Amino acid sequence: MTKRPRVVVAMSGGVDSSVAAGILAGQGYDLIGITIKTYKYEDVGGNAGNESSCCSLDGINDARAVAAKLGFPHYVLDFSERFGMEVIDNFVDEYLAGRTPNPCVICNRKIKWQELIRKADSLGADYIATGHYAQINRAATGRYYVSRGRDRSKDQSYALWGLTQDSLSRTLFPLAKMTKAESRALGEKLGLPNMSKPESYEICFIPDNNYERFLKERVPKLESQVAGGEIVMNGEVVGHHRGFPFYTIGQRKGIGVFRPDPVYVTSIDNKNNRIEVGPDGQLYKSGLIARNINMQKYADCSEPLRVRAMIRYKDGGEMATVQSLDDGRVRVTFDKKRRAITPGQSVVFYEGDDVVGGGVIDESL
């Protein structure tokens, strides 16, 4: 008798991961459901009575109910210590450095994949699976890479640029060819109990979506240390701010400066606790430098690569040339200037629908 491939399914308790599990169960895989506890609820504050976010208490209960319905075991793993070090500490450090982080990218690579694959190995599993709307392909060179999923409105390839070759070779995306509507309809057909559940958009460890509150509670005396810094426009002090970590590039509302024409945050100086503001035109830059580079479709970019580069989720992207630098970073030069290039966010390189690679924006040029 042929042994069924064993798959560890990452289950948040939401619609997508539940339907992914339903598809794999129908295909005869030997499934083990895993829900990861990424943070201690009492440590993050905010919205404590409404735990509806990814990896929440409600999510754990919903995932357990789906696994019971489909007939496979389900376990909860506490990754909160590692998550705190890799994701939450980085989130705080980036804001204190004047950058705007993307914690989901780090969580995907360091927690959802590295830790789940480690657990899969201990359970004798061949693969892990998630409910992402994206595809995994393999080039003629043997390299694995992510491509956009069929549902462009739900495409999640942008947040998956950090996945390594080993991780990609061990991953299944059952929803790759489905739309969100088809996924929910299939879940209802399978009788899964959580198909009316709304989607969650906030950062999982900030359930009230108030990162300013989170930073103030996480860093003792932060507010007193950073409040009252200068707001500068064209070299002139035009006001004072609440603290540089509470602003982001391109921000217009809540700056506290009243001018005849709209002004936006154009740069953040963490060393001097200063933010600069200016008209919209000052937000447009011709390029950027990125660090923490991970290549997928190609092994490197030692030779200039022509790509479509996205600088934020749902960004349409712009054609650009990517060239590696001697210090391991890359320079991205856009054909047309891009607005509000934000240090700390991800830049992702595409060739058609395929992810070539990506990195973390270090500075705009």
PyMOL commands that set and color helices and strands:
alter all, ss='L'
color gray80, all
select helices_A, chain A and resi 15-26+41-44+57-70+80-96+103-122+152-154+157-160+165-169+180-189+211-218+222-226+244-246+280-283
alter helices_A, ss='H'
color red, helices_A
select strands_A, chain A and resi 6-10+30-37+74-78+127-129+134-138+144-148+171-172+230-233+236-240+264-269+274-278+284-295+305-310+318-324+330-339+346-351+354-364
alter strands_A, ss='S'
color yellow, strands_A
deselect
rebuild
show_as cartoon
